[in-house]
Amino acid sequence: MDVLYFAWVRERIGLPRETVNTDAATVADLVAELSAREDRYAMAFADTAALRVALDQELTDFDAPLAGVREVAFFPPMTGG
């Protein structure tokens, strides 16, 4: 699946997107898998309360299942103005 990173998440990881082969069942499982890769991922995902996630361009929660998902996007909360 494609994993996209936006704003400071992208800055910490150093990539705008990557293709990930995973057996993760949920978004939280994917985050744990990515965090275990390298320190830069661990830093980016250290506080998931400060992150939002979208699966196939629909906002969801970290306990959402990944079955059939083609794209996961991580980004900070959006603010209006």
Secondary structure by P-SEA (a helix, b strand, c coil): cbbbbcaaaaaaacccccccccccccaaaaaaaaaaccaaaaaaacccccccccccccccccccccccccbbbbbcccccc
